[in-house]
Amino acid sequence: MQIDPTATIVLGGQAFQDLPGHPPSEFLTQILADADYPAAANFDIAAFHFYLPPEQAPEHFEEFKTALTRFGIGDRPIWITEAGLPTWPACVGSDQTRGFEAQAQ
């Protein structure tokens, strides 16, 4: 197998969701800091996935960008490669700006 040096490499999309006791940037930070296989040296474009309420987008995107900047790659392009509004009942509640109806609009 031969490597194509002209290929554009996209980092696997980061969902960036809060998990109890873990900040959204934890996994990204770990792969960027990995001493044996530093992700920062091996991709051209960072992929960002967003499946949270829209008002949370700026905060999570900024945290994503800050993590890249901390490792000297804040100038890399970021592609939003997946996005959607929450539809599960715990997240939707009575807020009509979320859920199936909002996705249809």
Backbone hydrogen bonds in HBPLUS format (Angstrom, degrees):
<---DONOR---> <-ACCEPTOR-->    atom                        ^
c    i                          cat <-CA-CA->   ^        H-A-AA   ^      H-
h    n   atom  resd res      DA  || num        DHA   H-A  angle D-A-AA Bond
n    s   type  num  typ     dist DA aas  dist angle  dist       angle   num
A0007-ALA N   A0004-ASP O   3.14 MM   3  5.57 168.0  2.15 116.9 120.6     1
A0044-ASP N   A0009-ILE O   2.76 MM  35  5.21 161.1  1.79 138.1 144.8     2
A0045-ILE N   A0009-ILE O   3.10 MM  36  6.43 153.1  2.17 155.4 159.1     3
A0011-LEU N   A0045-ILE O   2.81 MM  34  6.16 164.8  1.83 172.6 175.3     4
A0014-GLN N   A0047-ALA O   3.16 MM  33  6.42 152.5  2.24 129.3 131.6     5
A0049-HIS N   A0014-GLN O   2.90 MM  35  5.51 170.1  1.91 138.4 135.7     6
A0022-HIS N   A0019-LEU O   2.84 MM   3  5.26 161.8  1.87 147.8 145.2     7
A0026-GLU N   A0023-PRO O   3.06 MM   3  5.49 169.2  2.07 121.4 124.4     8
A0029-THR N   A0025-SER O   2.87 MM   4  5.97 167.2  1.88 163.6 167.7     9
A0030-GLN N   A0026-GLU O   2.95 MM   4  6.17 156.4  2.00 149.9 156.6    10
A0031-ILE N   A0027-PHE O   3.02 MM   4  6.36 161.6  2.05 156.8 160.2    11
A0032-LEU N   A0028-LEU O   2.99 MM   4  6.15 151.6  2.07 150.4 158.8    12
A0033-ALA N   A0029-THR O   2.94 MM   4  6.01 145.2  2.06 145.6 154.5    13
A0034-ASP N   A0030-GLN O   3.05 MM   4  6.01 117.5  2.46 139.2 152.8    14
A0039-ALA N   A0031-ILE O   2.97 MM   8  5.54 170.5  1.98 149.7 146.5    15
A0041-ALA N   A0038-PRO O   3.20 MM   3  5.93 151.9  2.29 118.5 124.4    16
A0042-ASN N   A0039-ALA O   2.82 MM   3  5.21 164.4  1.84 121.1 125.9    17
A0046-ALA N   A0077-PRO O   2.97 MM  31  6.32 167.6  1.99 162.7 160.4    18
A0079-TRP N   A0046-ALA O   2.83 MM  33  6.23 157.9  1.88 157.8 165.4    19
A0048-PHE N   A0079-TRP O   2.82 MM  31  6.06 155.4  1.88 159.1 162.4    20
A0081-THR N   A0048-PHE O   3.12 MM  33  6.08 133.6  2.35 137.0 150.4    21
A0050-PHE N   A0082-GLU O   2.97 MM  32  6.25 155.1  2.04 131.0 138.4    22
A0084-GLY N   A0050-PHE O   2.94 MM  34  6.53 135.7  2.15 155.8 160.6    23
A0056-GLN N   A0053-PRO O   2.91 MM   3  5.74 164.1  1.94 130.0 135.2    24
A0057-ALA N   A0054-PRO O   3.04 MM   3  5.36 160.9  2.08 113.3 119.4    25
A0060-HIS N   A0056-GLN O   3.21 MM   4  6.40 169.2  2.22 160.3 163.3    26
A0061-PHE N   A0057-ALA O   2.86 MM   4  5.90 164.2  1.88 163.3 168.1    27
A0062-GLU N   A0058-PRO O   2.93 MM   4  5.99 156.9  1.98 145.4 151.8    28
A0063-GLU N   A0059-GLU O   3.05 MM   4  6.29 153.3  2.13 143.1 150.1    29
A0064-PHE N   A0060-HIS O   3.01 MM   4  6.21 153.4  2.08 143.9 150.9    30
A0065-LYS N   A0061-PHE O   2.92 MM   4  6.20 165.5  1.94 153.5 156.7    31
A0066-THR N   A0062-GLU O   2.84 MM   4  5.99 154.7  1.91 147.3 154.7    32
A0067-ALA N   A0063-GLU O   3.03 MM   4  6.23 153.7  2.10 144.1 150.1    33
A0068-LEU N   A0064-PHE O   3.17 MM   4  6.53 158.8  2.21 150.0 155.3    34
A0069-THR N   A0065-LYS O   2.95 MM   4  6.18 160.5  1.99 149.7 155.4    35
A0070-ARG N   A0066-THR O   2.90 MM   4  6.11 153.2  1.97 149.2 156.0    36
A0071-PHE N   A0068-LEU O   3.10 MM   3  5.43 140.1  2.26 104.1 114.9    37
A0073-ILE N   A0068-LEU O   2.99 MM   5  5.19 160.7  2.03 147.0 141.2    38
A0072-GLY N   A0069-THR O   2.92 MM   3  4.99 162.3  1.95 114.6 114.9    39
A0076-ARG N   A0073-ILE O   3.15 MM   3  5.70 169.4  2.16 117.9 120.6    40
A0099-GLY N   A0086-PRO O   2.98 MM  13  5.65 131.9  2.22 171.5 171.8    41
A0091-CYS N   A0088-TRP O   3.01 MM   3  5.71 142.0  2.16 121.5 131.1    42
A0092-VAL N   A0088-TRP O   3.03 MM   4  6.13 150.9  2.12 149.4 157.6    43
A0093-GLY N   A0089-PRO O   3.04 MM   4  5.76 161.9  2.07 146.3 150.5    44
A0095-ASP N   A0092-VAL O   3.14 MM   3  5.89 137.9  2.32 145.5 148.5    45
A0103-GLN N   A0099-GLY O   3.00 MM   4  6.28 155.6  2.06 152.3 160.0    46
A0104-ALA N   A0100-PHE O   2.94 MM   4  6.18 155.8  2.00 149.8 156.0    47
A0105-GLN N   A0101-GLU O   3.10 MM   4  6.40 148.6  2.20 145.0 153.1    48
